[in-house]
């Protein structure tokens, strides 16, 4: 299943759907994915279960929420929980630059940002089947360590984008802008109906493989959960009866319990919640009662599970079911026991009865269920109950009967509400039809629907409550999109009644640690207020607060004091919702829908509001009569004929500083009034928003001097076009006051990117333009030393290794050994600070895992890769080496040079001009024209070579020169710098050597030298680069077969010589030059340098038949290398301390291609002249100076 479907294809689908704007585009892309990738019928379920994770019942619960998942991710990556990144992940809900950052509240995005610094950006090539297998392992993991191992494997095999969507799937919160119904409709027209009666996603995917073939209607079955039928709410009994067309109805008590379906199949009983989850924890407490008193073998009941208190002869409060179930499992006797109240029956015997009317189903329910007081009850109309016992259901034909029943049950007996059902209706799975089942609750009647609000502040009480918080400021959530976590909370009402002293004390005790003293004009950034509420304390963070259920006896009123558009008069607490998380409180949009549906609002006690204008607006109109003495531009705009279109600017008073040329002041005034706002012609205290188009003019200066924020007019136009009040973003501000600027520091980062809101393309470009892309090398070095102080944890730093396993051998045991060895090697590389990758394009090394004794040729390796990857294999940077390199590195305790282990012949190396110019190649790599001859000769350099760092040069002027030639530049040690990237010509930096520094004895040359700070810093630049310490082969053919690459690592080796494969004429010239000028090669770690018996680095002395010629250093005594690559023993001249070739190549980049010939031909004559000037004793004689001009003429001539 899903064998060939890559997970990144599904990730692309998620991205495309979530970013598409219209529903039609989303549906088209989803259908295209199904047609393109799901070729076989078995491919549907693996994909669909990842697209609809909340409906997948085959995979068990992960037992993970955001907090626990964050800790597991930290453990999987071995990141300290005290680190800054870890704190961002743990405190993902908190905003601010020091906490979760711009993605605060979105765990998957915070986690992706956290993983981006620790994961490869290349896809791990996981298939959907492999992802499902990993998720199954995660769900079945019994221990925490097992979960950490699975998450670690996921991280290693994915990139941050893929891991982000895996996290979303684990949390089962896949919000891509398509509902379950839309996904089912695109998949198959009958998919939703089949799922509603089976709740089996696999069955839906296996039966409905062709969207053009309709499926036969399937009935419900015992043992398979059925999506329950739901009731729609109504504001009053009269409205409910109107929806039901005043038919014969049944009115039932709405019990305050949990909705459950009970499936009895012989001696087995299953309990399914309204989310079609199997709750086996209730079986010990209720199974025997169901088996003994349900009189048929097979039956499905629909009802409520709640607690019955036999000592008080009444039902218990909501939320005690789990406690009573636990007591039953442990055998604890109590007066409170679980009770199941059945109000419907769906299956009797071997027949489904959902297609029968409710009246007929009630008759079945009376026959199949034998009631047991306090344990198993039925809610059927006009049931014969005992004297003094309440009636839970009646048949009504008139609205008065329903209202009488409602008042009796809710007003007198304190029930939650009633449900009104059409007696002639059928039971429809997953249906919420307004014309079949309607529920009425007292909160609906009072225009407050499930008003679960969040406490955001408190007021100190008086009298008995003196010194303690006695009243609370509550707020509504403000969400960007439905179903997401709220980013802000708007003040809504002040509530103080409805709680007992004990309940209030318990609530205050819980919130007291999180109360923070309120200061003027400094409300927390996540609360939107009007500064008229003035609480004594604020709750420091929304997630620390508690949800309260409130109601109101009076209709909601338009609010001037609170930030919410409406508030409540005389609100009261019903109860504390400790069971509900903070983010599930009522949001502003849902509350407005309730208000609009009720049609009952007040403004300061006046019934209704028809014009949508506030008192403030009417007062302004009344006082704004026309006065001939007022200039025309101060004349108030006539808005008497303007009709209101929306209320998005309700309670907003606009003052327009200036307007754009394509809009008039009158048009902007009318636009504000059309959308529920008002305007002022003067800047006074009633103004809430100052709008402007540009930062100039008298009005602008006056508004600015008063410390008012000025908002760009585009914000008004955007709000009107989208018919909603949009949040203000940095781009919307023309001017910011000091107070607002301080407040925005908590909402935007240093690059003006908001922590809370998504950005569009234009804003993203603007943000990127504010980002400084340069990196501080010192800071990088600091953190490397801080977090990797041990050398063994950083020996493979900078290495990204791709492991290649040879083709399967005839012996299966060898295949097993290779896999085990590969797994061990991968672990060692990871411990050593390296990376293991599965993508060849990201690799720096290819380690070939082969059977001992089996020689793998590079040509064979090359043929095993596809054509697009063969180019990558030929790259010079890519080391193709045997596994023995890793073994030797681990044995020696350091990273060894790759040259001796290289399997790639030099003939396969690519040699493009772009790479020759690349900054990385000049610093870290090898010169394209370097030969094996140079490599051997360069390893003969003395161990200690004091180097002088050349100072930076100005453009067009050689390093070390200035306008004042008598001034000598003081050299400084090299500083670690970031490597260049690109194809621009590199600035060469040569090493000049002082003749006097080399006048040391042979014993001093052979003695170990302590690394100076300058050497250490120099070596850090070349970290990870080394030369070969092993003896070379004796002939050129052997050297070519072994694939040894030539390396010129020293700074003076950038101007390489001709390769050893050139014509004999060029070889002779090269040999003559090399006799006089041996190249250098600096080791990356001075503490690990090796010397031979003659005090020289590198390979042992070659035999006479060796093709490459090696100069005899002993014959010439001390040597030094000048910047032009020629030998000189005289002290460097002041005017010649800079590399001639380096100067010319930097000044004239077009000469770079001529540098190779110049380095060979030009110095050859000088070498011959120098050689003739040597004394018979072998000591060098001071040679004739060569001017820059002569060298330049010669180079230009060539």
KEMAR-115895 format. One record per residue (C-alpha): x, y, z; residue in three letters. Coordinates in steps of 0.25 Angstrom, whole numbers, plus 5000, padded with zeros to 4 digits. Layout:
<nodes>
XYZala ...
</nodes>
This chain:
<nodes>
500050005000unk 500650134996unk 501850074992unk 502250174982unk 501550304987unk 502650394993unk 502250465006unk 502750605000unk 501650594989unk 500650595000unk 501350705007unk 501250784994unk 499750754994unk 499650815008unk 500350935004unk 499650964991unk 498250944998unk 498551025010unk 499051145001unk 497951134991unk 496951244993unk 495651184986unk 494951054990unk 494951014975unk 496451014974unk 496550934987unk 495650834982unk 496250824968unk 497650804974unk 497250694983unk 496550624972unk 497750634963unk 498650574974unk 497650454976unk 497650434961unk 499150444959unk 499750374971unk 498650274976unk 498750184964unk 498350054971unk 497150034981unk 498050004992unk 498750144991unk 497550224996unk 497450185010unk 498950215014unk 498750355008unk 497350385013unk 497750345027unk 498850445027unk 497950555021unk 496750525031unk 497550475044unk 496450515054unk 495550405047unk 496550295047unk 496150195058unk 497150085054unk 498350155059unk 498250165074unk 498450295082unk 499850355082unk 499650405096unk 500350535092unk 499950685092unk 500850805089unk 501550805103unk 501950665103unk 502250665089unk 503150785090unk 503950705101unk 504050585093unk 504650665081unk 505650725090unk 506050585095unk 506150535081unk 507150635077unk 507850635091unk 507650785093unk 507650845106unk 506350895112unk 506951015117unk 507451065103unk 506851185097unk 506251105085unk 505750995095unk 505051105103unk 504351155090unk 503851015087unk 503350995101unk 502651125102unk 502151125088unk 500851195092unk 501551315098unk 501851435088unk 503051525089unk 504451515082unk 505051445094unk 503951335095unk 503251265083unk 503551375073unk 502651415061unk 501951275061unk 501451285075unk 500151205077unk 500551115065unk 501250995070unk 501550925057unk 502151055051unk 502951075064unk 503450935064unk 503850945049unk 504651075052unk 505350995063unk 505650875054unk 506050965042unk 507450995049unk 507650845052unk 507050765040unk 507550755026unk 506750835016unk 506750715006unk 505550625006unk 505750485013unk 505050415001unk 504050345011unk 502850285005unk 501450295011unk 501550155015unk 502850175023unk 502150295030unk 500950215034unk 501850105039unk 502650215047unk 501350265053unk 500850135056unk 502150105064unk 501950235071unk 500550205075unk 500850065080unk 502150115088unk 501950075102unk 503150155108unk 503550295107unk 504950255101unk 504250175091unk 503450295086unk 504750375086unk 505450275077unk 504350275067unk 504350435067unk 505850435065unk 505650335053unk 504650425047unk 505550555049unk 506650485042unk 505850435030unk 505050565028unk 505350715025unk 504650825034unk 503550845024unk 503150695024unk 503350685039unk 502450805041unk 501250735035unk 501650605042unk 501450685055unk 500150735051unk 499650595047unk 500150545061unk 499350655068unk 498150625058unk 497950775055unk 498150775040unk 497550905037unk 497750925022unk 496451005018unk 495650885014unk 494550815023unk 494350675025unk 493050685017unk 493850755005unk 494950645005unk 493850535005unk 493150594994unk 494350604985unk 494750464988unk 493350404985unk 491950454985unk 491550344995unk 492750355004unk 492150435015unk 490850355016unk 491650225017unk 492550285027unk 491450335036unk 490850195037unk 492150115039unk 493150215044unk 494150125037unk 495150205028unk 495850085023unk 494450025019unk 494150155011unk 495450155004unk 495350015000unk 493850014995unk 493850144988unk 495050134978unk 494350194966unk 493650334968unk 492750304956unk 492150174962unk 491050204972unk 491050114984unk 489850044989unk 489250105002unk 489850035014unk 489150015027unk 489750015041unk 490349895048unk 490449855063unk 491949875067unk 492249985058unk 492050125063unk 491050215056unk 491150365055unk 490050425064unk 488950515059unk 489050655065unk 488050755069unk 488050905065unk 487851015075unk 486751115075unk 486651245083unk 485251205088unk 484151105089unk 483351185079unk 484451185069unk 484651035070unk 483251005068unk 483251095056unk 484451015050unk 483750885052unk 482450945045unk 481650925057unk 481550775055unk 481350675066unk 482650675074unk 483250615086unk 483950705097unk 485050635105unk 485850675116unk 487350705111unk 488150635121unk 489450695126unk 490350565123unk 491150505112unk 490550455099unk 490750305097unk 490350195088unk 490250055094unk 490449935085unk 490049805091unk 490449685083unk 490149555092unk 490949565104unk 491849685099unk 491549825101unk 492249945095unk 492150095098unk 492350195087unk 492450345089unk 491850445080unk 493250455074unk 493150305071unk 494250265080unk 494150135088unk 494150165103unk 494450025109unk 494650085123unk 493150085125unk 492949945122unk 493249885136unk 492249985142unk 491049965132unk 491249845124unk 490449745134unk 489349845135unk 489249855120unk 489349705117unk 488249675128unk 487249775124unk 487349795109unk 486349685105unk 486949655091unk 488349595087unk 488649705077unk 488349855080unk 488849995079unk 488350095088unk 488550245088unk 488550325100unk 489250405111unk 490250345122unk 490250415135unk 490350395150unk 489150365159unk 489250395174unk 488350305182unk 488550375195unk 487950505189unk 487050435178unk 487550525167unk 488650525156unk 490050575159unk 490750695153unk 491450685140unk 492850635140unk 492850515150unk 492650395140unk 494150365140unk 494250365155unk 493050275157unk 493550175146unk 494850165153unk 494150135166unk 493450025159unk 494649965153unk 495349965167unk 494149905174unk 493850025183unk 492450035187unk 491750175187unk 490450245187unk 490750305173unk 490750215161unk 490650225146unk 489350225140unk 488950215125unk 487750285120unk 487350235107unk 486450325098unk 486550255085unk 486750115079unk 487450095066unk 487549945064unk 486649835070unk 486949685068unk 487549675054unk 486849795048unk 487249945047unk 486050035051unk 486650165048unk 485750175036unk 484550165044unk 483850285050unk 484250335064unk 482850295069unk 483150155065unk 484550155071unk 483950195084unk 483050075084unk 484249985081unk 485050055093unk 483850025103unk 483949875099unk 485449845098unk 485849925111unk 485449885125unk 485750005134unk 486549995146unk 486450115155unk 487750195156unk 488450105146unk 487650085133unk 486550185130unk 485750215117unk 485250355113unk 483950325105unk 482750415105unk 481650395116unk 482450285122unk 481750225134unk 482650275146unk 482450265160unk 481750365169unk 482650485171unk 483650445161unk 483850555150unk 483450525135unk 484550545125unk 483750545112unk 482350585107unk 481650595094unk 481250735090unk 480350785079unk 480450935083unk 481551035086unk 480851065100unk 481050925104unk 482550925100unk 482751065108unk 482051005120unk 482950885120unk 484150975118unk 483851065130unk 483550945138unk 484850865135unk 485850985134unk 485251085144unk 484750995155unk 485550865154unk 486850935149unk 487050845136unk 488050885125unk 486950905115unk 485950825106unk 486050765092unk 484850765083unk 484750655072unk 483850635061unk 483150495064unk 483050465049unk 484550485046unk 485550375043unk 486850365050unk 487950415041unk 489450385044unk 490250515045unk 489050605042unk 488750735048unk 487450775042unk 486750895047unk 485450825044unk 485550705052unk 486250725065unk 486350855072unk 486950885086unk 486551005095unk 487351055107unk 487151165116unk 488451235111unk 487851235097unk 486651305101unk 487451405108unk 488251435095unk 489551375101unk 489851235095unk 490851155103unk 491551285107unk 492851215112unk 493751335114unk 495151355119unk 495551435132unk 496651535128unk 496551625140unk 496051655154unk 495451765163unk 495651765178unk 494351755186unk 493851825198unk 493351785212unk 493451635213unk 494251635200unk 495151745204unk 496651725200unk 496251605191unk 495751605176unk 494251605177unk 493851635162unk 494451585149unk 494751645136unk 494451545125unk 494851545110unk 494451475097unk 495551415088unk 495951475075unk 496351375065unk 497051395051unk 496251275045unk 495151185052unk 495751065059unk 497151135062unk 497751175075unk 497351315079unk 498451425078unk 497651525086unk 496551545096unk 495551665095unk 494951715108unk 493451675109unk 492851695122unk 492951715137unk 492351595145unk 492251575160unk 491051505164unk 490651355163unk 491751295171unk 491651245185unk 492751295195unk 493451155194unk 493451155179unk 493951295178unk 495051265188unk 495451145181unk 495551225168unk 496351335174unk 497351245180unk 497551175167unk 497751305159unk 498551385170unk 499951345166unk 499651395152unk 499051535156unk 499951655152unk 499651795157unk 498951885147unk 499752005142unk 499152125134unk 499152095119unk 499951975120unk 499051855118unk 499751725113unk 499851725098unk 498951605097unk 497751675103unk 497051775094unk 496451885103unk 495852025103unk 496552065115unk 495252095122unk 495151965129unk 496251995139unk 496351865146unk 497251855158unk 497951735154unk 498251665140unk 498351515138unk 499851515133unk 499551405122unk 498251355116unk 498751205117unk 498851225132unk 497351265133unk 496051195135unk 494851195126unk 493451235133unk 492051205128unk 491251335129unk 489851375125unk 488951495125unk 487551525128unk 487551645119unk 487751655104unk 489251695100unk 489551835098unk 490551915089unk 491751945098unk 492552075099unk 493352025111unk 493851895106unk 494651855094unk 493551755089unk 492451815080unk 491451765090unk 491351745105unk 490351685115unk 489551755125unk 489451695139unk 490251565135unk 490451455145unk 491351335146unk 490751205145unk 491951115148unk 493451105146unk 493851015134unk 495150955140unk 494950845130unk 495150935118unk 496450985113unk 496651135111unk 496651135096unk 495251085095unk 494551205100unk 493551275092unk 494051365081unk 493551495076unk 493151445062unk 492251335069unk 491651435078unk 491251535067unk 490551415060unk 489751395072unk 489451535073unk 489051555059unk 488151425059unk 487451475072unk 487151615066unk 487051675080unk 488051775084unk 488051905092unk 488852035093unk 488852085107unk 487552035110unk 486852075097unk 486151965090unk 486851935077unk 487652015068unk 487252045054unk 488252135049unk 489552075054unk 490052205060unk 490552225074unk 490152335084unk 491452395082unk 491152395067unk 489752465069unk 490352565078unk 491352595068unk 490352615057unk 489452705066unk 490652795069unk 491152795055unk 490152885049unk 490552975037unk 491253105041unk 491553205030unk 492853255038unk 493453115037unk 494353095024unk 493852995014unk 494852895017unk 494352885032unk 492952875028unk 492352745033unk 492052635022unk 490552615020unk 490252465023unk 488752465024unk 488552385012unk 489652285015unk 489152145017unk 489852055027unk 490451925020unk 491251875032unk 491651895047unk 493151875046unk 493452015050unk 492452015062unk 492952105073unk 494052155064unk 494252305062unk 495152345051unk 495952475049unk 496552485035unk 497852565035unk 497952555020unk 497452475008unk 498052424995unk 497852494982unk 496852384977unk 495952404989unk 495152524995unk 494952555009unk 493452535008unk 493652405001unk 494452355013unk 493452405023unk 492352335016unk 493152205015unk 493352205030unk 491852235033unk 491452125023unk 492152025032unk 491652065045unk 492652175049unk 492652325051unk 493552435048unk 494052565055unk 494452695048unk 495352725059unk 496452655067unk 495752635081unk 495752535092unk 494552455085unk 495452415073unk 495952275073unk 496652265060unk 497452365052unk 497552335037unk 498552395027unk 499152365014unk 500552435015unk 501452495026unk 501252645023unk 500352755025unk 499852845036unk 498852745042unk 499952635041unk 500852715049unk 499852755060unk 499352605061unk 500852565062unk 501052665073unk 499952615081unk 500552475082unk 499452415073unk 499652295064unk 499352325049unk 498852205041unk 498952185026unk 497652205019unk 497852065012unk 497551995025unk 496152065024unk 495952015010unk 496451875013unk 495451865025unk 494251915016unk 494651815004unk 494751695014unk 493551735022unk 494351715035unk 495251795045unk 496651755041unk 497751755051unk 498751875050unk 500151835044unk 501451915043unk 501151945029unk 499852015033unk 500552125041unk 500952255036unk 501352305049unk 501552235063unk 501552305076unk 502552265087unk 501552185095unk 501152105083unk 502552085079unk 502852025092unk 501651935091unk 501951895077unk 503351845082unk 502551725089unk 501851695076unk 502851715065unk 504351675064unk 505551755060unk 505151735045unk 503751785047unk 503151645045unk 501951625054unk 501951505064unk 500451485062unk 500051505048unk 500251445035unk 500951525024unk 500751535009unk 501751534998unk 501951684999unk 502151695014unk 503051575013unk 503951645003unk 503951765012unk 504351675024unk 505451605016unk 506051745012unk 506151775026unk 506951655030unk 508451665030unk 508951535023unk 510351545029unk 510851455040unk 511751485051unk 512951385050unk 513351415064unk 511951375069unk 511951245061unk 513351215067unk 512851245080unk 511651155080unk 512451045073unk 513451045085unk 512351065095unk 511450945090unk 512550855085unk 513750875095unk 514150725093unk 514950695081unk 514350565078unk 512950625077unk 513450715065unk 514450635058unk 513450615046unk 512950755047unk 512650805033unk 512550665027unk 511250625021unk 511450475018unk 510650385008unk 510850235010unk 510850144998unk 510650005000unk 511249914989unk 510249814981unk 509749694989unk 510849584990unk 510649444988unk 510749425003unk 509549475011unk 510349485023unk 511249595017unk 510049675014unk 509649675028unk 511049705033unk 511049825023unk 509749875028unk 510249865043unk 511549935040unk 510850045032unk 509850065044unk 511050075053unk 511850175044unk 510650265043unk 510550265058unk 512050305059unk 511950415049unk 510750475057unk 511450465070unk 512650535063unk 511850655059unk 511650615044unk 510350585037unk 509850465030unk 509050495017unk 508250415007unk 508350524996unk 509550524988unk 509450664985unk 509750704999unk 510850615002unk 512350655004unk 512750505005unk 512350374999unk 512750255008unk 512750125000unk 512450005009unk 512949885002unk 513349745005unk 514849735010unk 515649694998unk 514649744988unk 515249854980unk 514149944975unk 514550024963unk 514050174961unk 513550134947unk 512650034954unk 512150124964unk 511850234954unk 510950144946unk 510150104958unk 509650244959unk 508650314949unk 509050414939unk 508750534947unk 509550494959unk 510750454951unk 511150604949unk 511150614965unk 512050494966unk 513050564957unk 513150694965unk 514450724972unk 513850754985unk 513250614986unk 514150514993unk 513950374988unk 514650294999unk 514650155005unk 514150115019unk 515550095024unk 515650255024unk 514550255035unk 515250135042unk 516550205043unk 515950335047unk 515350275059unk 516650195062unk 517450325061unk 516450405069unk 516450515058unk 516050545044unk 517050495034unk 517350545020unk 516450475010unk 517550474999unk 518050335001unk 516750275002unk 516150344990unk 515550244980unk 515250354969unk 516350374958unk 516750514954unk 516250484940unk 514850484945unk 514950624952unk 514150734946unk 514950854943unk 514050974940unk 514451114940unk 513351144950unk 513951064960unk 515351114958unk 514751254961unk 513951204973unk 514351264987unk 514151124994unk 515151064984unk 516151164987unk 516151155002unk 515751005004unk 515950934992unk 516950904982unk 517450984970unk 516850914957unk 518150914950unk 518950854962unk 519650724959unk 520150604967unk 521550654965unk 521250774973unk 520550694983unk 521850614986unk 522750734985unk 521950814994unk 521950715005unk 523450735007unk 523350875013unk 523950895027unk 523050875039unk 523051015044unk 522851135035unk 522551265042unk 521451335034unk 521151485033unk 519751515029unk 519651615018unk 518751735022unk 517451775014unk 517751845002unk 516951964996unk 516251944982unk 517351954971unk 518551964981unk 519451844985unk 519451794999unk 520551855007unk 520651984998unk 520152115001unk 520252254996unk 521452285005unk 522452175001unk 523352205013unk 522252155022unk 522352005025unk 521051925028unk 521051845040unk 520651705038unk 519551635046unk 519251495049unk 518151435040unk 516651445044unk 515651345042unk 514651385031unk 513451335024unk 513751265011unk 513351334998unk 512251274990unk 512051294976unk 512851314963unk 513451444965unk 515051444965unk 515551424979unk 516551524985unk 517851444987unk 518551455000unk 519951415000unk 520951375011unk 522251455011unk 523451385018unk 524551455025unk 525951395022unk 526451425036unk 525251335042unk 525851215035unk 527251225040unk 527051115050unk 527750985052unk 527350845047unk 527050805061unk 526150925063unk 525350885050unk 525150745055unk 524750785069unk 523250795072unk 522750935072unk 521650985081unk 520451045073unk 520351195075unk 519051265075unk 519251315061unk 519551175056unk 518251125063unk 517451235057unk 518051205043unk 517851055045unk 516351085049unk 516151145035unk 516651015029unk 515850925038unk 515550795032unk 516650795021unk 517850715022unk 518950655013unk 519350515012unk 520350455023unk 520450325016unk 521550275006unk 521250304992unk 521250194981unk 522450184972unk 521950204959unk 520950304952unk 520050194948unk 519850144962unk 519650284966unk 518550304956unk 517850174959unk 517750204974unk 517050324970unk 517950414979unk 517550564977unk 518450674977unk 518350774988unk 518950904991unk 518450955004unk 519451055008unk 519151195005unk 520351204996unk 519851094987unk 518751164980unk 519551184967unk 519751034964unk 520650984953unk 520350894941unk 519850754944unk 520750634942unk 519950594930unk 520450704922unk 521450694911unk 522950664914unk 523350804910unk 522450864921unk 522950764931unk 524350804929unk 523950944932unk 523150904944unk 524350824949unk 525250934948unk 524351024955unk 524050924966unk 525550914969unk 525651054972unk 524251074978unk 523550964986unk 522150984989unk 521650985003unk 520550915010unk 520050945024unk 519450845033unk 518150875039unk 518550835053unk 520050865057unk 519950765069unk 519750655059unk 520850685049unk 521850575046unk 523250585041unk 524150485034unk 525650455037unk 526150575030unk 525150675037unk 524250695025unk 522750675024unk 521950585015unk 522350455007unk 523650385009unk 524750404999unk 524450354985unk 525250254978unk 526050294966unk 525050234956unk 523950324961unk 523350404950unk 523150534959unk 524450604962unk 524550644977unk 525550754980unk 526650734990unk 526450825002unk 527750785008unk 528550824996unk 528050964996unk 527950995011unk 526851075016unk 525851115006unk 524751225006unk 523651244997unk 523351384991unk 521951424987unk 522251404972unk 522551264974unk 524051274972unk 525251244982unk 525951364989unk 526751365001unk 526851515002unk 526051585012unk 524751635005unk 524751765000unk 523751875005unk 523151894991unk 523151744987unk 522451685000unk 521151664992unk 520951554982unk 521151604968unk 520251494962unk 519251524972unk 519251674970unk 519151654955unk 518051544956unk 517251634965unk 517451754957unk 517151684943unk 516251564946unk 516351534931unk 517751494933unk 517351374942unk 517351274931unk 518751324927unk 519351304941unk 519651154939unk 520551184927unk 521151304934unk 521551234946unk 522251134938unk 522951214927unk 523251344934unk 524051294946unk 524751194938unk 525751284932unk 525951344946unk 526151204952unk 527251174942unk 527951304945unk 527751284960unk 528351144959unk 529551194952unk 529751294963unk 529851184974unk 531151174981unk 531951034980unk 531551014995unk 530151014991unk 529751144998unk 528851234990unk 529451364985unk 528651494986unk 527951504972unk 527551614964unk 526251694967unk 525151684957unk 524151804956unk 522651794956unk 522651864942unk 523551754936unk 522651644941unk 521351714937unk 521951734923unk 522351594922unk 520951544926unk 520251644917unk 521051604906unk 520751454908unk 
</nodes>
